[in-house]
Amino acid sequence: MLHIVESTKPLARVITDLEQAVARHPAVMECAVVAIPDEKWGERPKAFVTLKPGATATAEQIIEFCRSHIAHFKCPAAIEFGELPKTSTGKVQKFVLRDREWKSKSKRIN
């Protein structure tokens, strides 16, 4: 039996490009991007962002920054600010972010 957990091909390159663009924003300390469900497109990227201490930025500012550096279709559908979940060695646990976004769906691919 084949069990598809999430798509990897089309959105993988978008996620990589988007993470690099978001990370270049001067207020961003770190970020992670995962695919979230989207009724129209199936999936869209969402960025989870931790700002540098004392820095401020809005979701709109970061999205606009991304639009000036990468293609508009690669820009995030949403941005959420806060601490990123990490392993004991400091690696971001993207599966935790993905699980949170897809928990209301019966399957992990839309």
C-alpha positions as CSV (number, residue, x, y, z in Angstrom):
1,M,0.0,0.0,0.0
2,L,1.2,3.5,-0.9
3,H,0.6,6.2,1.7
4,I,1.3,9.8,0.5
5,V,2.2,12.1,3.4
6,E,2.8,15.3,1.5
7,S,3.7,16.5,-1.9
8,T,7.4,17.2,-2.5
9,K,8.1,18.0,-6.1
10,P,6.3,21.3,-7.1
11,L,6.4,23.1,-3.8
12,A,9.9,21.9,-2.7
13,R,11.8,24.5,-4.8
14,V,9.3,27.2,-3.9
15,I,9.8,26.5,-0.2
16,T,13.6,26.6,-0.6
17,D,13.5,29.9,-2.5
18,L,11.0,31.4,-0.1
19,E,13.0,30.5,3.0
20,Q,16.1,32.1,1.6
21,A,14.1,35.3,0.7
22,V,12.5,35.6,4.1
23,A,15.8,34.9,5.9
24,R,17.3,37.9,4.0
25,H,14.8,40.3,5.6
26,P,16.8,42.5,8.0
27,A,14.3,41.9,10.9
28,V,14.2,38.1,10.6
29,M,16.4,35.9,12.9
30,E,15.2,32.6,11.5
31,C,12.3,31.1,9.5
32,A,10.7,27.9,8.3
33,V,8.3,27.4,5.5
34,V,5.8,24.6,5.1
35,A,3.0,23.9,2.7
36,I,-0.5,24.6,4.0
37,P,-3.9,23.6,2.6
38,D,-5.4,25.9,0.0
39,E,-8.8,25.4,-1.5
40,K,-7.9,27.0,-4.9
41,W,-4.3,25.8,-5.4
42,G,-4.2,22.7,-3.3
43,E,-1.3,24.0,-1.3
44,R,0.4,27.3,-0.6
45,P,3.5,28.2,1.4
46,K,3.3,29.6,4.9
47,A,6.3,31.1,6.6
48,F,6.9,30.8,10.3
49,V,9.2,33.6,11.5
50,T,11.2,34.5,14.6
51,L,12.3,38.1,14.6
52,K,15.6,39.4,15.9
53,P,15.5,40.8,19.4
54,G,14.2,44.4,19.3
55,A,13.2,44.1,15.6
56,T,9.7,44.7,14.3
57,A,8.1,43.7,11.1
58,T,4.6,43.0,9.9
59,A,3.5,40.1,7.8
60,E,2.7,42.5,5.0
61,Q,6.2,44.0,5.1
62,I,7.8,40.6,4.9
63,I,5.5,39.5,2.0
64,E,6.3,42.7,0.2
65,F,10.1,42.1,0.8
66,C,9.7,38.6,-0.7
67,R,7.8,40.0,-3.7
68,S,10.8,42.3,-4.5
69,H,13.2,39.3,-4.4
70,I,11.3,36.3,-5.8
71,A,8.4,35.6,-8.1
72,H,5.0,36.6,-6.7
73,F,3.6,33.1,-6.9
74,K,6.4,31.9,-4.6
75,C,5.5,34.4,-1.9
76,P,3.8,33.2,1.3
77,A,0.1,33.0,1.7
78,A,0.5,33.8,5.4
79,I,3.2,34.5,7.9
80,E,3.1,33.5,11.6
81,F,5.4,35.1,14.1
82,G,6.8,33.2,17.1
83,E,9.4,30.8,18.3
84,L,10.1,27.8,16.1
85,P,9.8,24.2,17.5
86,K,13.3,22.7,17.6
87,T,15.0,19.4,18.5
88,S,17.5,19.3,21.4
89,T,20.2,19.9,18.8
90,G,18.5,23.1,17.5
91,K,17.1,21.8,14.2
92,V,13.7,23.2,13.3
93,Q,10.9,20.6,13.5
94,K,9.0,21.4,10.4
95,F,6.8,18.3,10.9
96,V,5.3,20.0,14.0
97,L,4.4,23.1,12.0
98,R,3.0,20.9,9.2
99,D,0.9,18.8,11.6
100,R,-0.6,21.9,13.2
101,E,-1.6,23.3,9.8
102,W,-3.0,20.1,8.4
103,K,-4.7,18.7,11.6
104,S,-8.2,19.5,10.3
105,K,-7.7,17.6,7.0
106,S,-8.2,13.9,6.5
107,K,-5.1,13.7,4.3
108,R,-1.8,15.5,4.2
109,I,-2.0,16.5,0.5
110,N,-4.7,18.6,-0.9
